[in-house]
Amino acid sequence: MTDKNSLQNVFVEKKAKQNYVREMFDAIAYRYDFLNHLLSFGLDFYWRWFAIRKLDLKGGEKIIDTACGTGDFSIMASKRNPSMIFGVDVSLNMLKIFRQKAMKKGIKKIHLVCASAENLPFKSEVFDVCLVAFGVRNFSDLETGLREIHRVLKNGGKIAVLEFSMPKQPFKLFYLFYFRRILPFIGKLFSKHENAYTYLPESVLRFPEGEEFAKILNNCGFKRIEIHRLTFGIVTLYIGVKN
Ligand SMILES: C[S@@+](CC[C@H](N)C(=O)[O-])C[C@H]1O[C@@H](n2cnc3c(N)ncnc32)[C@H](O)[C@@H]1O
């Protein structure tokens, strides 16, 4: 991507960003779910539910959950009776928690792969649906990741991206206070990680949103892009179709 505020201008090289992000998620993995639900007031369940409803899954789909983390998106999608789900993430510790949760729930059709979105170890045109929740912002190379997802999707396959965005005034003022002051404080308190929850607002504030992100999806080959702003615009769902 070309945005001059992009994190890609902050990290010396793409590999450095990937290592930084992987180490950060490896370190906070054991606290990730707890903090995710606490800091979003449980709204993260609603955002994933909304995305899955909009995808209108009929059953039998082959799904890839890129940057799957601890797997909440895949676990929710598994209730729609897909034929298989592949969860892909760079953080082994996040995948370990995902595996424990899937085993506990007795979900057998989920396969986990430790790999990066920018270099997916799959053949072209094999998946019907790609899910990415709160992951694209962390890609070391956004366009490479999106083009890889495009490659592994079948023609007519769909991508659903959930990502944080900025609400409009007057809510924006309260939200920025929460996001810059309260969230990093609570995040650090519970995760004991120095930077993870300051990285979150910083990376969100720098990331392209709305029409700007839709344009990037379009450049990477996705068409008929839908933009749904959720919960006063603090999260946006993007759905795009391959061809
Ligand atoms: C904020 S978490 C989101 C996890 C999950 N999708 C959710 O909704 O809770 C971001 C995840 O993206 C993963 N990640 C970051 N960059 C990645 C990349 N380039 N390829 C694959 N996974 C990546 C991280 O390891 C982390 O697990």
The ligand as an SDF file (V2000), in Angstrom:
LIG
                    3D

 27 29  0  0  0  0  0  0  0  0999 V2000
   -5.9470   -9.0190   16.7060 C   0  0  0  0  0  0  0  0  0  0  0  0
   -5.6140  -10.7040   16.3960 S   0  0  0  0  0  0  0  0  0  0  0  0
   -7.1370  -11.2420   15.6760 C   0  0  0  0  0  0  0  0  0  0  0  0
   -7.3970  -12.7080   15.9100 C   0  0  0  0  0  0  0  0  0  0  0  0
   -8.7500  -13.2090   15.4750 C   0  0  0  0  0  0  0  0  0  0  0  0
   -8.9430  -13.0940   14.0590 N   0  0  0  0  0  0  0  0  0  0  0  0
   -9.8690  -12.5290   16.2350 C   0  0  0  0  0  0  0  0  0  0  0  0
  -10.7990  -12.0280   15.6060 O   0  0  0  0  0  0  0  0  0  0  0  0
   -9.8320  -12.5310   17.4550 O   0  0  0  0  0  0  0  0  0  0  0  0
   -4.5470  -10.6080   15.0180 C   0  0  0  0  0  0  0  0  0  0  0  0
   -3.9200  -11.9410   14.6430 C   0  0  0  0  0  0  0  0  0  0  0  0
   -3.2810  -11.7880   13.3700 O   0  0  0  0  0  0  0  0  0  0  0  0
   -2.1120  -12.5880   13.3590 C   0  0  0  0  0  0  0  0  0  0  0  0
   -1.2720  -12.0950   12.2590 N   0  0  0  0  0  0  0  0  0  0  0  0
   -0.6540  -10.9080   12.1900 C   0  0  0  0  0  0  0  0  0  0  0  0
   -0.0290  -10.7630   11.0130 N   0  0  0  0  0  0  0  0  0  0  0  0
   -0.2690  -11.8940   10.3230 C   0  0  0  0  0  0  0  0  0  0  0  0
    0.1040  -12.3420    9.0400 C   0  0  0  0  0  0  0  0  0  0  0  0
    0.8580  -11.5870    8.2400 N   0  0  0  0  0  0  0  0  0  0  0  0
   -0.3180  -13.5490    8.6250 N   0  0  0  0  0  0  0  0  0  0  0  0
   -1.0770  -14.3320    9.4470 C   0  0  0  0  0  0  0  0  0  0  0  0
   -1.4450  -13.9580   10.6800 N   0  0  0  0  0  0  0  0  0  0  0  0
   -1.0680  -12.7530   11.1170 C   0  0  0  0  0  0  0  0  0  0  0  0
   -1.5690  -12.4170   14.7580 C   0  0  0  0  0  0  0  0  0  0  0  0
   -0.6370  -13.4080   15.0990 O   0  0  0  0  0  0  0  0  0  0  0  0
   -2.8520  -12.4540   15.5870 C   0  0  0  0  0  0  0  0  0  0  0  0
   -3.1490  -13.7490   16.0050 O   0  0  0  0  0  0  0  0  0  0  0  0
  1  2  1  0
  2  3  1  0
  2 10  1  0
  3  4  1  0
  4  5  1  0
  5  6  1  0
  5  7  1  0
  7  8  2  0
  7  9  1  0
 10 11  1  0
 11 12  1  0
 11 26  1  0
 12 13  1  0
 13 14  1  0
 13 24  1  0
 14 15  1  0
 14 23  1  0
 15 16  2  0
 16 17  1  0
 17 18  1  0
 17 23  2  0
 18 19  1  0
 18 20  2  0
 20 21  1  0
 21 22  2  0
 22 23  1  0
 24 25  1  0
 24 26  1  0
 26 27  1  0
M  CHG  2   2   1   9  -1
M  END
$$$$
